[in-house]
Amino acid sequence: MGSRPSLRHYIAMIAPDLETAIAKLRDLIADARTIVPFTGAGISTECGIPDFRSPGGLWTKNQPIQFGDFVASREMRDEAWRQRFVMQESFAQAKPGRGHRALASLYRAGKVPALVTQNIDNLHQDSGIPPRDVVELHGNTTYATCLECAQRYELTWVKEQFDANGQHAPDCDCGGFIKTATVSFGQSMPAVAMQRAEELSKSCDLFLAVGSSLVVWPAAGFPLMAKRSGAALVIVNREPTEFDDLADLVVRDDIGDALAPFIAR
Ligand code: APR
């Protein structure tokens, strides 16, 4: 059983002055061969999309709709679509922020083979990272699919049907239910994305967790997997996270401010 870090070590590790932390982040990024960013909702808040657990976040206003309830009840499907369309303006207007652009710069520089995200807002793709290298653990809310036949539906069509049918969700021609292409609580995780995230976590030498409270499993297991596989773990987040005491560096800062220096000019 290794000795626990002394209080002094602990404070020095998580709360060096910010300048020192940013300088250390710069060194770690410069020295790394393979960087895997792992992003959460915090990277998109400066783009106008609220996160989930901060004050005013989505889960402070709505209860997440469990997958089983969505499938079992038309009322819950209607409510799920109502909640999604309430957010449509935020999602439609959102543009990649400084964090997205910094990570896209590192991707273009060849430092990042692919990025793992819990986010569903498509902003990493919009920042220029090809969809094949954006590993979406929780899917994507910018389009919908049929749960039976996987037919893709655009949200403009779903909204037209929803409004024309008294705010009732349309079903697929095959009779299946149409849902945003996201992974809800209680829904199985996407096997291919999970496999790719595992391969990336085990093969990087720097794992950059950006804008996540790291409380939702199995996604939260990847920073741990990377650390156990020998990567340096950096957490960039304005609040403490579940894994701060495991990290090699914690940058307690606004993501946009902390990552802006890495945007290629
Ligand atoms: N700069 C730095 N940190 C920020 C910023 C910012 N501008 N904005 C928000 N944060 C931090 C918050 O303090 C919070 O700790 O980002 C974190 C976001 O945490 P959550 O809201 O829990 O979001 P996330 O970790 O992505 O949630 C994971 O939970 O509900 C599910 O499927 C959903 O993918 C989501 C998963």
Boltz pocket constraint, residues with backbone or C-beta under 6 A from the ligand:
constraints:
  - pocket:
      binder: B
      contacts: [[A, 39], [A, 40], [A, 41], [A, 42], [A, 43], [A, 45], [A, 46], [A, 51], [A, 52], [A, 53], [A, 54], [A, 57], [A, 118], [A, 119], [A, 138], [A, 183], [A, 211], [A, 212], [A, 213], [A, 214], [A, 215], [A, 216], [A, 236], [A, 237], [A, 238], [A, 239], [A, 240], [A, 253], [A, 254], [A, 255], [A, 256]]
      max_distance: 6.0
